[in-house]
Amino acid sequence: MAATAAALCLAVVGPVLAQAPDDPLPAGPGKDVVVRVCTACHDATQFAFARLTPDEWDSEVTKMQGAGAEMTAEEQVAITAYLAKNFPKPAPGAPSDAKGPSGR
């Protein structure tokens, strides 16, 4: 019952989150799946300011699936690809232009 309520709430809130002017998630393939699956439990800022390698993102998505995030195998691939493309770990010594939620 709680899962149904959460899904209904997400169906209403998800599109609003995707269109917010201060949305930390850039447009691109896989964003809709990230919004639907990941923001069911997390505020987007919790992961949008993380910078991980593709393997680290894959591990995180797999860990979240093990914790109960509901996604198909295709959605898992799409989520990992979106996060790895949009929130990559900078090369060693490269400056990062990412600012966390505190703006620092």
Secondary structure, DSSP 8 states (H G I E B T S, - for coil): -HHHHHHHHHHHHHHHHHH-TT-SS--STTHHHHHHHHTTTS-THHHHT--B-HHHHHHHHHHHHHTT----HHHHHHHHHHHHHHSB---TT-------TT--
